[in-house]
Amino acid sequence: MTTARPRARLLATTIATVQELGVHAAGLTELLKRSNASRNSLYQHFPSGKSELVETATRIVSRVVHSHLSAMADRLPGTPSVGQWLDDLFAFWREPLESSEYRLGSFMMAAALDELDPAVQSAAGQAFTEWTSRLADGMVAAGVDDAAARSVAGLLLSVIEGAIVQSRALESSEPFADAHAQLSVLLDHHLARARRTA
């Protein structure tokens, strides 16, 4: 049980630090200092070093986000309000951003931009693919045709990632409000069309 503690600290610290600084700026010395872990401890749990640590963190973040998206996808077919559904979907990203005073950005975007580490970049690509597919499944269950569902799900995730970047730069959640307004119209259109053709 005690051997799991440094590993958990390293992973939690890596996730938060990459969200704040990006992969490259989250140097090994900084990660060890923030996690209060030794270099020996790092290599005991992650023999390949920082690369393996970040890749493992990427897969953990992927699963956490996938769980949120699964719950939201399951709720979509019966939702009485697209606006409320979007509020709940966005809150997962918007609330930590606001509570960190716009310091913590998107871990997965940082991982996706890590061109020096193909394994990390590949894990991020896989995450986006799985997230898009899961959201699309919820839209299909709500009656949206498959092609439109895949396209809208991909757009929705792109808008969320873009809203995170703009919110950090502007130190404001206004980009999420803009995204909410326009995506409400788009989703209402597709769901209304699905109901008409059902």
Buried (B, 14 or more C-beta within 10 A) or exposed (E): EEEEEBBEBBBBBBBBBBBBBBBEEBEEEEBBEBBEBEEEBBEEBBEEEBBBBBBBBBBBBBEEBBEBBBBBBEBBBEBEEBBEBBBBBBEBBBEBBBEBEBBBBBBBBBBBBBEEBEBBBBBBBEBBEBBBBBBBBBBBBBBBEEEBBBBBBBEBBEBBBBBBEBBBEEEEBEBBEEBBEEBBEBBEEBBEBBEEEE
